[in-house]
Amino acid sequence: MKALMIYFTMGGRTKKVAQTIVDALPQYDIAYLPFEFSGNLSEKLKIVEKFNNRDFSMMEDTLNSLDSEKYDIIFIGMPTYGNLPPKVFDEILERMKDIKDKKIIIFSTARFTGEGTVEYMKSKIEAKGAKVIYTQNFRGFFKISTKKVKHFAKKIRF
Ligand SMILES: Cc1cc2nc3c(=O)[nH]c(=O)nc-3n(C[C@H](O)[C@H](O)[C@H](O)COP(=O)(O)O)c2cc1C
């Protein structure tokens, strides 16, 4: 079974969670497809603004390399913006070819909410006919607990 870890990060927290999950599952072959951006708050807000205008040009290359057909299991990790995933999530989902037979594992990161992010992702993925097998929101104002991430990862079997 081949697995793919897709994540979006602007501050590194979702990246760290993604890496902790992959590192905790050495028995599986998990490739990465990272969408990584960084910058100060105003730069981050500019990216969010572009997403809201459905402008994903800054990540066109990564979106084009999205070869989801090759994988049976797909992890998707997103931060929380206004208790929802960033719009790039919808774009990623739209760009995925037929995902009916895929099993999807979703997680979000947040400072104080985040349940809405996983709920939104789950319903959109299920509407495309894929099966969501695990979901988790990782919340932490200053820091996300690595212990909690490892605990979640250890439950995962596919
Ligand atoms: C524009 C923006 C909006 C955010 N909105 C929320 C929110 O509604 N709820 C929340 O808990 N955290 C919110 N956050 C915090 C991020 O979701 C949180 O820090 C996340 O872990 C960042 O992930 P990253 O470091 O991978 O980019 C927001 C952050 C930004 C930049």
Ligand as a Chemical Component Dictionary entry (heavy atoms), coordinates in Angstrom:
data_LIG
# 
_chem_comp.id                   LIG 
_chem_comp.type                 NON-POLYMER 
_chem_comp.pdbx_formal_charge   0 
_chem_comp.three_letter_code    LIG 
# 
loop_
_chem_comp_atom.comp_id 
_chem_comp_atom.atom_id 
_chem_comp_atom.alt_atom_id 
_chem_comp_atom.type_symbol 
_chem_comp_atom.charge 
_chem_comp_atom.model_Cartn_x 
_chem_comp_atom.model_Cartn_y 
_chem_comp_atom.model_Cartn_z 
_chem_comp_atom.pdbx_ordinal 
LIG C1  C1  C 0 -5.066 34.102 8.845  1  
LIG C2  C2  C 0 -5.085 33.148 9.997  2  
LIG C3  C3  C 0 -6.315 32.753 10.541 3  
LIG C4  C4  C 0 -6.367 31.877 11.630 4  
LIG N1  N1  N 0 -7.578 31.493 12.136 5  
LIG C5  C5  C 0 -7.627 30.620 13.183 6  
LIG C6  C6  C 0 -8.875 30.175 13.721 7  
LIG O1  O1  O 0 -9.940 30.552 13.273 8  
LIG N2  N2  N 0 -8.840 29.320 14.765 9  
LIG C7  C7  C 0 -7.674 28.867 15.321 10 
LIG O2  O2  O 0 -7.721 28.074 16.251 11 
LIG N3  N3  N 0 -6.474 29.234 14.818 12 
LIG C8  C8  C 0 -6.420 30.104 13.768 13 
LIG N4  N4  N 0 -5.200 30.480 13.237 14 
LIG C9  C9  C 0 -3.990 29.850 13.767 15 
LIG C10 C10 C 0 -3.523 28.697 12.878 16 
LIG O3  O3  O 0 -4.590 27.859 12.493 17 
LIG C11 C11 C 0 -2.523 27.810 13.634 18 
LIG O4  O4  O 0 -1.499 28.571 14.162 19 
LIG C12 C12 C 0 -1.976 26.731 12.724 20 
LIG O5  O5  O 0 -1.434 25.692 13.534 21 
LIG C13 C13 C 0 -0.906 27.267 11.791 22 
LIG O6  O6  O 0 -0.368 26.223 11.032 23 
LIG P1  P1  P 0 1.005  26.384 10.264 24 
LIG O7  O7  O 0 2.054  26.770 11.291 25 
LIG O8  O8  O 0 1.273  25.035 9.687  26 
LIG O9  O9  O 0 0.819  27.427 9.206  27 
LIG C14 C14 C 0 -5.152 31.377 12.179 28 
LIG C15 C15 C 0 -3.922 31.765 11.628 29 
LIG C16 C16 C 0 -3.881 32.660 10.543 30 
LIG C17 C17 C 0 -2.542 33.046 9.966  31 
# 
loop_
_chem_comp_bond.comp_id 
_chem_comp_bond.atom_id_1 
_chem_comp_bond.atom_id_2 
_chem_comp_bond.value_order 
_chem_comp_bond.pdbx_ordinal 
LIG C1  C2  SING 1  
LIG C2  C3  SING 2  
LIG C2  C16 DOUB 3  
LIG C3  C4  DOUB 4  
LIG C4  N1  SING 5  
LIG C4  C14 SING 6  
LIG N1  C5  DOUB 7  
LIG C5  C6  SING 8  
LIG C5  C8  SING 9  
LIG C6  O1  DOUB 10 
LIG C6  N2  SING 11 
LIG N2  C7  SING 12 
LIG C7  O2  DOUB 13 
LIG C7  N3  SING 14 
LIG N3  C8  DOUB 15 
LIG C8  N4  SING 16 
LIG N4  C9  SING 17 
LIG N4  C14 SING 18 
LIG C9  C10 SING 19 
LIG C10 O3  SING 20 
LIG C10 C11 SING 21 
LIG C11 O4  SING 22 
LIG C11 C12 SING 23 
LIG C12 O5  SING 24 
LIG C12 C13 SING 25 
LIG C13 O6  SING 26 
LIG O6  P1  SING 27 
LIG P1  O7  DOUB 28 
LIG P1  O8  SING 29 
LIG P1  O9  SING 30 
LIG C14 C15 DOUB 31 
LIG C15 C16 SING 32 
LIG C16 C17 SING 33 
# 
